């Protein structure tokens, strides 16, 4: 069991990061390729005083290189097989009323297109260890929808088979109610929630947090931020916490949502996601790819 960042030791972006889901070509055969050796006429040894015929070359067959051809445009089928159908596991955890996350059985997991969020024909129920297994191409990206009675429908995107097991969380309704109470907010059941983090992307991985950034969504919603103790009202925390940079957007109209982050009035990061009515979407990253982390030097929150 672990503690989610939702309430006690926050990360509203629950730990959903990646965990770890022919033969070679050879050279030509000199004995069978007339284009390389051919039947080259050989000049006859001229007799004394005779000049060699000018139109008949002397025999000079260069040695044939039978080493493998190294063509980076073709690749070696033995080492570069291309996309393959492989298995990928998804590990499901539930965020309970206190914020603790535990693996959970009985969650219906539906495989979704990424980024569109449409079902793509595979669904399974998590076992006693919280796992489900899907078959997919090794170069695929995907999302999941998690459904269980008593919990909020929960979506996560941005997975690949190399993440196997891809870790996804489902939010208990009790925890959702606790968060809304702490924020003094209400959620329209016809709209969705968006949860994520503001990051400075340094390359592979989740990157660094960006503190003192304000997040806006289009369509608009109510934005709240989290620190190490949980969700905070705008009066308590008006921008991202330097150590966590997590946010929650309430009452977002269903459909595509674009997000931006600003520091001191300047846009420094962008992101996008899809939200669904009566549900929450996790793992939305609002990212900056600038030369340096834009967290202000005087950011202390």
Secondary structure, 3 states (H helix, E strand, C coil): CEECCCCCCCCCCCCCCCCCCCCCCCCCCCCCCCCCCCCCCCCCCCCCCCCCCCCCCCCCCCCCCCCCCCCCCCCCCCCCCCCCEEEEEEEEEEECCCCEEEECCCCEEEEEECCCCCEEEEEEECCCCCEEEEEEECCCEEEEEEECCCEEEEEEEEEEHHHCCEEEEEEEHHHHHHHHHHHCCCCCCCCEEEEEEEEECCCCCCCEECCCCEEEEECCCEEEEEECCEEECCCCCCCCCCCCCEEEEEEECCEEEEEEEEECCEEEEEEEEEECCCEEEEEEEEEECCCCCCCCCCCCC
